[in-house]
Structure formats: structure tokens, C-alpha cells
């Protein structure tokens, strides 16, 4: 018997790859995934999942695809090749740190599935996200893209369709339950120690096919789908509710947002979607320390309707003020930690209250990589998922944070250290729980589970002085501070049923599999 090349996988053991896979195995587009984590953050306390890379997951998904396609009759050689390429390359257009960057870059129309072909071929349309690099430019480790020398344009389009969940086999790669998700859930859960080795992913893969582009499963696999649902729920409880995971995502997101602001100002990108995790962290370490202004309130005063009345009011009320040199009808007042602008407009005065805040991206990244995370005060859950749009927008979120900080100014910790609260949202729609309705071979539908629809809001302390290694919750009576924060969030979200999640209790919610 002739020995063959193999991969020894942590979850599936010895894997023999289809010969066509070795043709693209060394391509930069695939090898980059060895330096990109499967998790959205470099986990501090969920250590088993901290350094699994997307390359390992790509191989696992490919293996399930091989087991799946072998059970499907009447598949052409070309269909099989493109299906296996799609399984192997499905994450090749994903940014470093996965969804953590994706949520931010989505504001610029970044979408790894829709932009799969553009990303890997180095082409882009003017109306879509600009995938850095044309085909001839550096892609990874100083190397140019090479997949185009192996996969022709027509096949590339077929592979891209499958990655998007379209076409004959698309539902097997991207759907409510698919090969990608099955491997992802079981792989992360295995490495985290939530489950032992199991053949459930292989059994599921061999029991799935498509009919008229719709996913179909064997009617006997309902218990396996129920197991997948429970494993998924346990995994996402840890990934979404663990305070350290939450804090690290908050820190990375803030640093990326500040880099994005600097990029827009300088009209030069600080980082690119196709860089690796460490390259992104290195780039973020070099983002400038900056002070930004945010208008937190605008009002109109109709009594201050002349130059004289406005000037008299300013000089009687404030000690620190200055008149605009060019516009004598505009005044700037410094009061406490706020800047207040008064501007006479016709027969009224517009009053704008502005706050200046300093941000230190290099320190945030230094703290992140050394495990000195933002202390977590609380995590809340609201059914008002529409409030997410107020927290994903950096300016809107910072204004909300500023208003909360002003409301906390009378607490001891604010008086001593000028407490700086930062919020971070996680939208949990079909993540912790995902309802499955899938057709079986008898023409019936297997229905499993429910779907979550909630917005998680993490509340953290940004102050440079504090981190999780030195912050004393009891000393600063944070429980009282948190009561006020909850009151404010109930008002902001308009959700009287706002739920406070008990910190570090997620581990006690896990179901026995």
C-alpha cells in the first residue's frame, strides 16, 4: 500500500484530501488563513479557542464537504471540484479578527461573502467596498494572488455563488445549518473543552444534500440536529456573555474605529482587510493619540435675540469666554469640562454644548495584547434591537457615553478619577439560539429550537488608570454606579424590561450534552 500525504486534524483525525485540493493548497489566498484566528478576538480567558486559525477550520469544512459530496449521486467532476474549492476557500475573503472587523468595515459596504470574487481576484466595482489590491499587488507575506492561475473566471464565479449560498450546492455551505457552521461550532467547542471528540459532524455531513437548491436531510438525523443546537447554544453563551471576551471586543472595536477616522482624515488606509491578526494589531498600535469633539446637545434661546443681550448674558454668567474674531455674533464659553458655543442667528441664539474627549489607541492595543482589559461593570440585554444602530455608529455611541458620564459626575469615583464609561453592543439575532426548519427526505420539515433576538450592551471603564488587574469594585461602590447606569439605559432603550446579566454566570447556564 502506497503512503499518501495527509493532514492530522484535531477533531477528525487523519484526513486525506482530494488530489485537486493539493493544486491550490499553497496559494497565498489560503495560506493567509493560518495567521487569522477563527475567534473574533485573541481570547484571554477562553484559552482553548484563543489561537485556532481559520486554516484549520477551512480544512475541517473541506473534509465534511468531501464526505458529503461522496454520498450525492450524479455529480459532475467540475461540480465536485468547485464545491470542494468553495468549502476550502469560504473564509478566504474574511478580515482579521473575523466579525469584530466585519461589523465596522460593513459601514463601508464590506461583505466577505458578496465580495468573495472581487477580494480573491483583486477586482472591485466602484460602487462596492474597495478591496485593497489589484491583481498584481501584494496580498499576503509579500506575495501576489495566485488562485487565478488555477481557477478560471467561469469556475471562480461558480465557487463564489456557492460561498454566497446560491446555486445547486450553496445551501450546503451557507444556510441555517451548513457544513461551515457545523465544523465551526464543533471545532471551537472541542478546543474549548465543551465537548469531546465526536463523529456527529461527519454523520450530519453524510446525511445532507440539496434538491432544487434547497437543503434536505435524512429524517433520522433530527437527534443530531438537536445536539448541534445545544452545542451551539453553549458555545455562544460563553463567546457572547463572558465579560473578558466582551471587554476585548470593545477595546479592539474602539481602536479600529479610531484608525478608520484617521484613515478618512488622511485619505490613506491604516490597515487592509486582508492583513493578518498581528499585522492589524501592529497597525493599530501606530494610530495617533487624538482629541475629538462631540456635540452632545443643541438648543435655541429666543430671549437672547440681539448682540447686546447675548454679550451681557455671557459676561454675567461665565468667567472663561472668548468672542470669535471673525464673527462677533459667536461666543465660545468654557464651563466645567464642556465647551459651549453661542451663536446669534437672526432673532435667536443657537446654543451648542460640546465635549472634547481624548483617545489613546496605542495604549488600548497595548492593554489588549497584555490582558489588561477594560473592567466590566455590567452586561445588559434588551429586546429593543433597533437601539443597535445608535451604538454601532461611533459618534452617536460616544455622545450617549458622554451623557451617561455626565449623569455619573456626583459619584465618588467620578469626582476622583473622572470616570469614563464606554459601551459596546453585540447583536444576538440567531446566534445563541437559531431556530432550524429543514426539509427531510420524506418531504416533511424538521423543526428544532427557537431563535434569539436581543441586543447585549456591555458597560466598561475606559480610564487609563484602571484595568481588570487593579480595579476594586467594592472600594468604588460600583453597584451604586451600576444602578444609575441601568436607570439611564432603561430610558435610552425605552425598555422597562431591560435585563441585567449576572457576570460570570454564563458558565453555569451550560446544558449537559
Helices and strands as residue ranges (DSSP letters): E 7-9, E 13-15, H 19-22, H 28-31, G 32-35, G 47-49, H 54-69, H 77-89, H 99-105, G 106-108, H 116-121, E 138-140, E 143-144, G 147-149, H 153-163, H 170-173, H 179-192, H 200-205, E 208-211, E 214-217, G 219-221, H 222-241, H 243-266, H 277-285, E 290-301, H 307-317, E 321-323, E 330-335, E 338-345, E 348-359, H 361-369, E 375-382, G 385-387, H 388-392, H 394-407, H 412-417, E 421-429, E 436-440, E 445-448, E 453-461, H 478-493, E 499-501, G 506-509
